[in-house]
Amino acid sequence: MKRKLIAAIGVAGMMFSVAACGSDDSGSARDPKDRKDTVTVWLMVDAQSTWPELVKDVNAQFKEKYPNVKVNVQYQQWADKAKKLDTALGGDKFPDVVELGNTETMQYILNGAVAEVDPKKYDNSDTWIQGLKDTCTFEGKQYCVPYYAGARVAIYNTDMLKKSAGLDTLPETEDEMLAAMDKIATANSKKDKRSSSLYLPGRYWYAAMSYVAAYDGAIATYDEGAKEWKASLSTPEAQKGIQHFIDLVKKYNKADQTKDEQDHANVMANEKAALIYGNGWESGSVIDGKNNGNPKLEGKILTAGMPGPNGKALPSFIGGSDLAITEKSKVQDLAEDWVSMFTSEKSMEVLAGKNILPNNEKQLEPLKAKPETAPIANAVPDAWFTPIAPGWTSIEKEEVLENLLLSILKGDSVADATKEADAKINELINEES
């Protein structure tokens, strides 16, 4: 059932919804020790590789309360999760709890695949990070629970910076940072012409849109009068940001400029980049020998806030994940309880201890002063997010922004390319994906 249809059906539809929830109420009324169900949880592989002890501990808590309920945790890969989920939701073997990237949530909220949640049932919901909370919200109702946050920062090689620019840390202004990149580029040109001082892949739209945000531009804005989203990349503000990004790519990226950012941590691990703009956790990927990283760089890779235009920090895209309970789940009350335990203050302490940003401002605050996390944590309050629009997923699927950047790199003007991108965005953004 489509969420829009629920609204259209009105009272009758609401009664149906209440009736459906009633089946869960009957289950929740039973003694937890009498429950003999299975809760299927889809988590992304990050939980398996980086915080497996949290999953184990929460399952132990759950087992203590529900000794006869089985929790079946299935780990998913980002590359094919959406396709698998769509297939599962269309059949009879679907998860009860599913982790969604925060650009994925609106699609499942609008198509009615995920159930409404009551924020009051979750720890620190009154201080949930707004950017994450917004990705779970539709027409004032909450349909998922923020899980963790991420922000992009400057990740740099201290050896390269010291040897070529004579600096111990990354400068705080863009002018000073680029002066340092110029010195590294000059040094690189004498020994390795394919090594980049600042490695910005040309189709890296998250980075490009950060520069758009830096000039007060936006991908699209919501017209309250027309009640619809309208593309805005062809505004002067957005065009300035895109031009700024393209100029940086063309000047500093000495490798293939038409790539995306998927392997930029690997590029740095191979010592082909002095500076990348990436998720904070990617500084760990650079030195992770088990995942194509370079352990020899341990202690030489640091993070900092990314300097942006006009003497200000570069606004970061706020990434992260949310946890949703599927509408089709027959054990929504159990799923809700598992999510509550997994996102409790105690659980968030585990993530914070691993320098992963928790889902709430209260527990984020100490990380703003911690050297390892300060650049990322301080980037969160001013971060930007993609339009929370019905058709956003289609825009991503059709790679509208990547194609925009690629066309400019191949010779189109920023004016023409943004005008064409706006037309495509307007075609998609108000239609459910």
Phi, psi and omega in degrees: 000128179287142180300323178297324180292325178300317180296321183290324183293330175072224188299316181300316180296320180298323179295322177299316182297316179298319179299319180297319179293334182302327179296326178288322180301321181296325178290317184292339181285344181283157176299129181309328182287346179267352182287133178227072184236179174234133176249118179263126184240125173259113173245153176284159188298341179303322180294325180289322185272331190247326178225054180296330181294331178292316179299316181297317182293318180294320178297326178292319176300315182295320181295325180294322180279321182238078188298339183251011178259132179266133174254117182254097181271124179241124183269138185242157175261144180298326187299323185234008183300313184299317180296316179296321181294316179301319179294315182297318181292339177275352181245209183244009176238084185240157178286154172272326177236136179222135174277131179237133170297149190287357169266356181266340194299317188299324179302315184281334174292312184291327180273007174076018184280340183241150186271154175293144177239158178257108183305331183298343182273003185237140180303141172056025181295338179286348177236021175308140177301125190303319182299324177285317180302319181300327183287349179255001190251135174218125180049044174080359180249153184257131183238003173202173184243124178305139185250297175208164182242160176212149177220155181269142183220174173281132176240121188225156180267113186293327179297313180297319181295320182289313185294321186262330184245352178070024182246145178271330181225161181291132177301158185268347178249155182294320180302314180291322179296316182290330175297320177292320179296324178299319181293319178294320179297320178297317179294319180296323185297340182272341184229335181206096186287350178263002178269134184256140173286303173252114182260102175243108177295141188294331180264018182280084189288333177299320178291314182302318182288339173294322177290326174300314179296326181297331178261019179066025175268178180205156177293317180202157178231155182266124179270106183298325181291313181276349182057046178205161178274146176227132180296149183218025180286343179269009174287155180303323182295312181295320180297324177299317180295317179295317179299319180299315180297313181299319179299319179294317180300310185295326183278321192252338181276111183264003178258203178292113185281353184264004181279170171261191189267004189305325184246021185291333175293324178292323176300317178292323179299327178275011177058038176254008179210135176272331184214130171234164177246105188215179174297145182306322183291344180289344173297327176288325179296326182301326185253004183277100183297338180283344183230051176067014175276182184236098182301337180295342181270002180303131182088353182249357181250117180239165176242156177204164173296140182279119176295143180236186181296158173060033174074011182248163175292149179285123177300136184258145168292134177268113178264188178136186183227158175233163177242129182238155175253126185288145181296329183281349183301135177271354182231052184299327181293320178291319179299318179299318181293321179296314179298322179299317179292321185287339180246017180293168178301322179297318179293320179296331176297324179296314179296316181299325178295340177259015180065025172266135184287125181289177187275001185223153183296325182302312181274348175285327189307311181298333182287343179290340180255355182276123186308319184292333186243350185306314181300320182285312183298321181285344178280343186293312185301328182259014184289160178247166179219159179293157179304132178273075188239155183303325186260014184299321181300322178296322179297319177292316183298323181273004175052045182299317183286321176299318180293324175302309183294320181296320181295325178291318179297333180271359173127348178292153177284155177299322181298311182291318183294320180289326177296318179292319179296319179300319180298318180291319179297316179299329179291330188254329199291334181261003179256136179301136182288000000 
